[in-house]
Amino acid sequence: MDSVSIRKAKKEDLADLLHMARTAFLQGFTAGNKPENVAAYLDEAFTLEQFEKEMNNSASTFFLAENEEEIIGYVKVNQVPAQTDVHDPDSLEIARLYILEDFLGMGLGKSLLDIALDFAKQNQKKYLWLGVWEHNARAIRFYEKNGLRKFGSHPFPFGDEIQTDYLMRIDF
C-alpha cells in the first residue's frame, strides 16, 4: 500500500469516481440482492447527476484513495444538513466507504476511516456515525474492531424491498 495516496476529491474526479463507486457497489451488494433492485438503486444513487449534486453540496466531502492515479476507494462524509438520519451538528456521518474488492484487506478501509475521524475532529464534532447493511458482516466487524458501536437501526429502501441498516457510532 506504499503507492496509495488519499486526497480530497475535485470536480475533475467526478467521472472516474462514479465509475469506481458503481463497480465497488456491484462487487459489494450484488450477492444476496435481487438484480433488479441493484440496478434500480444504481440508477437512483449512482448517476453522474447525483454525484455532481453531492459533490457540489458544501456539507458533503469526498476523500479518494488512489493507486498509481487510479481511484481504488473513497469515503464520503456528511455534515448537517446533508446527513441522512441523525441531523446533529455535533456529528459527522460516513455516508459511504467503498473499496474495490482487489484492495480489500490491505488496510485501506482503516486509512479511509481514519481520514473521516480526523476530519470530524478538525471540525469539532463530538462523534462519527454511519449506517451499515445488517447483512454486511465483514463491514460490521470492521467498524466494531475500530471502536464503533450499534446504537439503532433504520429502514433502507432498496428497489422493491425495505432493508435494515444498523446505525453505528464512535464518540470522541
C-alpha positions in Angstrom: 0.0 0.0 0.0 3.1 2.3 -0.3 1.9 3.7 -3.6 -1.6 4.6 -2.2 -2.4 8.2 -1.5 -5.6 9.8 -0.1 -6.8 13.2 -1.1 -9.9 15.4 -1.2 -11.9 14.9 -4.4 -12.1 17.6 -7.1 -14.8 18.2 -9.7 -12.4 16.7 -12.4 -12.6 13.4 -10.5 -16.3 13.0 -11.0 -16.4 10.5 -13.9 -13.6 8.3 -12.5 -15.1 8.4 -9.0 -18.6 7.4 -10.4 -17.1 4.5 -12.3 -15.2 3.2 -9.3 -18.2 3.7 -7.0 -20.6 1.8 -9.3 -18.0 -1.0 -9.6 -17.5 -1.3 -5.8 -21.2 -1.2 -5.2 -21.8 -4.0 -7.7 -18.9 -6.0 -6.1 -20.3 -5.5 -2.6 -24.0 -5.7 -2.9 -24.9 -8.0 -5.9 -24.8 -11.1 -3.8 -27.9 -11.5 -1.6 -29.9 -9.0 -3.5 -32.3 -9.1 -6.5 -30.6 -7.9 -9.7 -33.5 -5.6 -10.5 -33.1 -3.9 -7.0 -29.4 -3.5 -7.5 -30.0 -1.9 -10.9 -32.7 0.3 -9.6 -30.5 1.6 -6.8 -27.6 2.2 -9.2 -29.9 4.2 -11.5 -31.1 6.3 -8.5 -28.0 6.9 -6.4 -25.0 6.2 -8.7 -25.6 8.6 -11.6 -23.4 11.4 -12.9 -26.1 13.9 -11.9 -26.5 12.6 -8.4 -22.8 12.5 -7.7 -22.4 16.0 -9.2 -25.1 17.2 -6.8 -23.4 15.5 -3.8 -20.0 17.0 -4.8 -21.5 20.5 -5.1 -23.1 20.2 -1.6 -20.8 22.1 0.8 -22.0 19.8 3.6 -20.5 16.8 1.9 -16.9 15.9 1.3 -15.3 13.1 -0.7 -11.9 11.7 0.0 -10.3 9.4 -2.7 -7.8 6.6 -2.3 -5.6 6.3 -5.4 -3.1 3.7 -6.5 -1.0 4.9 -9.4 -3.6 7.6 -10.2 -6.5 5.1 -10.3 -9.3 5.6 -7.8 -9.5 2.4 -5.7 -11.6 3.5 -2.8 -13.4 6.5 -1.3 -15.2 7.8 1.8 -17.9 10.4 1.6 -18.8 12.3 4.8 -21.8 14.5 5.5 -22.3 17.3 7.9 -25.7 18.8 8.7 -27.8 19.4 6.6 -26.6 16.7 4.2 -26.9 13.9 6.8 -29.4 11.1 6.1 -30.6 10.4 9.6 -29.2 11.9 12.8 -29.0 15.6 11.7 -26.9 16.6 14.7 -24.5 19.5 14.1 -22.1 17.8 16.7 -21.8 14.7 14.4 -20.2 13.6 11.2 -21.8 10.9 9.0 -19.9 8.5 6.9 -22.4 8.2 4.1 -20.2 5.7 2.1 -16.9 4.0 2.5 -16.2 1.8 -0.6 -13.1 -0.1 -1.7 -12.6 -2.1 -4.9 -12.5 -5.8 -3.9 -9.0 -6.3 -5.2 -7.8 -3.9 -2.5 -9.8 -5.2 0.5 -7.9 -6.5 3.5 -4.8 -4.2 2.9 -5.6 -1.6 5.5 -7.2 0.9 3.1 -10.5 0.8 4.9 -8.8 1.8 8.1 -6.9 4.6 6.3 -10.2 6.0 4.9 -11.9 5.6 8.3 -9.0 7.5 9.9 -9.3 10.3 7.4 -13.0 10.6 8.3 -12.3 10.6 12.0 -9.6 13.2 11.6 -12.0 15.4 9.5 -14.6 15.1 12.3 -12.2 16.1 15.0 -10.9 19.0 12.9 -14.5 20.2 12.5 -15.1 19.9 16.3 -17.6 17.1 16.0 -18.3 15.0 19.1 -19.0 11.7 17.3 -19.0 10.0 14.0 -21.8 7.7 12.8 -22.9 5.6 9.9 -25.4 3.2 8.6 -24.3 -0.3 7.5 -26.4 -3.0 5.9 -27.4 -5.6 8.5 -26.2 -8.4 6.2 -22.7 -6.9 5.6 -21.0 -8.9 8.3 -17.5 -8.0 7.1 -18.2 -4.3 7.3 -19.9 -4.6 10.7 -16.9 -6.5 12.1 -14.5 -3.9 10.7 -16.4 -1.0 12.3 -16.7 -2.8 15.6 -13.0 -3.6 15.5 -12.4 0.2 15.1 -14.5 1.3 18.0 -17.9 1.9 16.5 -20.9 0.5 18.4 -24.5 -0.1 17.3 -27.0 2.4 18.6 -30.0 1.8 16.5 -31.3 0.9 13.0 -33.2 2.4 10.2 -35.2 1.2 7.1 -33.3 1.5 3.9 -35.4 1.5 0.7 -33.7 -0.8 -1.9 -35.7 -1.3 -5.1 -39.0 -3.1 -4.1 -37.7 -4.0 -0.7 -37.2 -2.2 2.6 -33.9 -3.4 4.1 -32.4 -2.6 7.5 -29.2 -0.7 8.2 -27.6 -0.7 11.6 -26.6 2.7 12.9 -23.2 2.7 14.4 -21.1 5.4 16.1 -17.9 6.3 17.9 -17.7 9.2 20.4 -14.6 11.3 20.8 
